[in-house]
Amino acid sequence: MKFVKSLLVAGIAAALLSGCGSNSDNAGNEAAATATAAAQTDAVSTASIVKEQDPFLKAVSAEGNWIVAILNDLTVDQDVVVAGEFHDKGAAENAIYRKLALYAQDADHKVTATYTLTAPKVTVQSENFRVQGGTIKGDVYVEANGFNLYKDATIDGNLYFANADVQASAVIEGKVTGVTEVK
């Protein structure tokens, strides 16, 4: 919940700052607001808000964070590996859980924008990994139990599972444009 509130504050701050000053100042204001928001969010909820390839790849790695949110459409020119064991809200006493947020929302938790992550291949090795909002454009390979494609998310590609047990543990509420099978 702290992450959502921090994300909301960051969004409002960025919107307010982007409306101030001349066009040449807007890029600097947005960058400053984004950096400040990300720092505040990371300090409060151990989340990672990213908008570029390298920080994204680090955030989804085993050294990353329990939740990764992108701030724009993002194209990654290499395979993505979601690895490591993480807990809901970054607290060890909470359930194992990891999330990729491909959306922005307002104060009422209404989705205000969705984003597309484009990658040649996304491999999921983190247990209980949820993709929420937006689209992953590319094939997704799931090797860990508990994968969840939330109802507002899309995989524009194929969804492959390492084995039948991993597939049986998945919850697929969203849309997959390609095949869904064990491979």
Sequence and secondary structure as in RCSB ss.txt:
>XXXX:A:sequence
MKFVKSLLVAGIAAALLSGCGSNSDNAGNEAAATATAAAQTDAVSTASIVKEQDPFLKAVSAEGNWIVAILNDLT
VDQDVVVAGEFHDKGAAENAIYRKLALYAQDADHKVTATYTLTAPKVTVQSENFRVQGGTIKGDVYVEANGFNLY
KDATIDGNLYFANADVQASAVIEGKVTGVTEVK
>XXXX:A:secstr
 HHHHHHHHHHHHHHHHHTSS HHHHHHHHHHHHHHHHHHHHHHH EEEE SHHHHHHHHSTTS SEEEESS EE
 SS EEE S  BGGG TTS B EEEE EEE TT  EEEE EEEEEEEEE STTEEEESSEEEEEEEE STT EE 
TT EEES EEESSHHHHHH EE SEESS EEE 
